[in-house]
Amino acid sequence: MVTNNNHVYLRAGKGKESKWYKSGLKNGGAIEFNNQTYPVNYVAVEDEDEIKAVTDAYEAKYHGQYPIDMMVSDKCATATVRLDLQ
């Protein structure tokens, strides 16, 4: 999970075929912060500049850690989602 421009982003490690990715887009989800749960919509990111910014954020946050190579791969980049509060 990374942030960019006041948004929270996730990527599916198995790309768009991931069950998690498909389910999130269909059903949304929830995040917990400060002991409170917030419902969120999963929004597929298609804008290339936004995807690039998220890739840069992943590289900055997880540089040198496993599995950064996978998370910045084209397969994962195409499965970038933004979490929007409901």
Steps between C-alpha positions, in 0.01 A plus 500: 500500500628846410369854498528769235324838483286417804377171351565143613598240239534124489623261235409139438810281496344266246375780277148547374429126520534509880185400687573779748510760221179381336314473830615843616382669181165322522433524873723770647653441838607668820815638659575540867671811632530615862272216613223611265381319190421694183316354199680565171441459129777345291551713191708356214770749399540529124682835469863431406635801691318393816627142462856632455466715813383195696793296365735775616334499844542121527867527405561778752319323786618143441840550333713190549223301667330185378287488282557851357603365158162329467300799626652738245470253210269580209267217605445651845501858376200426279318377814535825694196600704425819688300467821230767518298548817133424455 
